[in-house]
Amino acid sequence: QVQLAESGGGLVQVGGSLRLSCATSGRAISAYTMAWFRQHPGKEREFVASINWSGGSTDYAPSVKDRFTISKDNAENTLYLQMDVLKPEDTAVYYCAAGREQFGPVRRWFTDDYDHWGQGTQVTVSS
């Protein structure tokens, strides 16, 4: 059974930083595209960033590019999202997700591209 568990969310001031973690079991993330999505209240879940199976390719939503960094530790089977220069509009519930296909491409922006999800972690950026 594949399980993903996010941690690291919380309350931070504008301009601050947070690092999210996603511990994965039941599937080796070294073989799958992994991603972070977020969901604002009353809105659809949206793509934030993805990393391919090898870790050699990453992709970001324009709104977070150059502020957020996705990475992973295959040995620990853990995915990370370093979030810097946080803005109030980054306030959302953040979810990690595991891709459906082995050794697939990094460009996977849609929720249907992923078949396992964590429970989410709240990030609140206060001004």
C-alpha positions in Angstrom: 0.0 0.0 0.0 1.4 3.4 -1.0 1.3 6.1 1.6 2.5 9.7 1.5 2.7 11.9 4.6 3.5 15.6 4.4 5.0 17.6 7.2 6.6 21.0 7.8 3.7 23.3 7.2 2.9 26.2 9.5 2.6 29.9 10.0 5.2 32.2 8.6 5.6 35.9 7.9 5.8 37.4 4.4 9.3 36.9 3.0 10.0 34.0 5.2 10.8 30.4 4.4 9.4 26.9 5.1 10.6 23.4 4.1 7.9 20.8 3.4 8.7 17.1 3.5 6.8 14.1 2.1 7.7 10.7 3.5 6.7 7.9 1.1 6.3 4.2 1.7 5.1 1.4 -0.5 6.6 2.8 -3.7 10.2 3.8 -4.6 10.2 7.4 -5.6 13.3 6.8 -7.5 11.2 5.3 -10.3 8.3 7.9 -10.5 7.7 11.5 -11.1 6.8 13.2 -7.8 5.0 16.5 -7.4 3.7 19.2 -5.1 0.2 20.7 -5.6 -1.7 23.2 -3.5 -5.2 24.1 -2.9 -6.6 27.5 -1.9 -10.0 27.6 -0.2 -12.8 27.2 -2.6 -10.5 26.6 -5.6 -9.2 23.6 -7.6 -6.0 21.9 -6.6 -3.1 23.4 -8.7 0.3 22.3 -9.7 3.3 23.7 -7.9 6.4 21.7 -8.9 7.5 18.3 -10.1 10.7 16.3 -10.2 11.4 13.3 -12.5 12.3 9.8 -11.4 16.1 10.5 -11.5 15.9 13.9 -9.9 17.6 15.4 -12.9 14.7 17.4 -14.2 12.3 19.7 -12.4 9.4 21.8 -13.4 7.6 24.7 -11.7 4.5 26.8 -11.9 5.3 30.3 -13.0 4.0 31.7 -9.8 6.6 29.9 -7.7 9.6 29.6 -10.1 12.8 31.1 -8.6 11.2 31.0 -5.1 10.5 27.3 -4.5 12.8 24.4 -5.0 11.7 20.8 -5.3 14.1 18.0 -4.4 14.2 14.4 -3.2 16.3 11.9 -1.3 15.8 8.5 -3.0 17.6 6.7 -0.2 15.2 8.2 2.4 12.3 7.9 -0.1 11.4 11.5 0.8 10.3 14.4 -1.3 11.0 18.1 -0.3 9.8 21.5 -1.2 11.9 24.5 -0.1 9.8 27.6 -0.1 11.5 31.0 0.1 10.3 34.6 -0.2 6.8 33.5 0.8 3.9 35.7 -0.2 0.3 35.8 1.2 -0.9 34.2 -2.0 1.1 31.1 -1.1 -1.3 30.4 1.7 -2.9 27.1 0.9 -3.0 23.4 1.8 0.0 21.7 0.1 -0.2 18.1 -1.1 2.5 15.7 -2.3 1.7 13.3 -5.1 3.2 10.2 -6.8 3.0 9.8 -10.5 1.2 7.0 -12.3 3.9 5.8 -14.6 7.4 4.5 -14.0 10.2 6.6 -15.6 7.8 9.1 -16.9 8.5 12.7 -17.9 8.7 15.6 -15.5 6.0 17.7 -17.2 2.9 16.4 -15.4 0.7 19.3 -14.4 -2.7 17.7 -13.9 -4.1 15.9 -10.8 -5.1 12.9 -13.0 -1.4 12.3 -13.7 -0.9 11.2 -10.1 -2.5 8.2 -8.4 -1.4 8.6 -4.8 -1.7 11.7 -2.5 -0.8 12.8 0.9 -3.3 14.2 3.4 -2.0 17.8 3.0 -0.3 20.3 5.2 -1.4 23.8 5.8 0.9 26.7 5.0 -0.2 30.2 6.1 1.7 33.3 5.2 0.8 36.3 7.3 1.4 39.9 6.4 
